[in-house]
Amino acid sequence: MRQLARDPFARTTLVRVIVRPLAHGRTCSWCGSVRTSRKGGTPYLYRYGTEPDAARPRIHWHDGAFCSKSCHDAYRH
């Protein structure tokens, strides 16, 4: 899991994980493409979530899987 952005006023952190292997025909929820790794060309997507500041944080996963953060942001707004 990778932390991407921190919002100190909302006390949350945007995180992402790699979704691999992909189900047959699964593509980005916004643009319809997939990412591929440099070695071997394995397709993958990212899943994004929001992690609040708490004693026992629980990540709230956003709907869909995306090829980039810009597709995620466009889909959410």
Secondary structure, 3 states (H helix, E strand, C coil): CEEEEEECCCCEEEEEEEECCCCCCCCCCCCCCCEECCCCCCEEEEEEEEEECCCCCCCEECCCCECCHHHHHHHHC
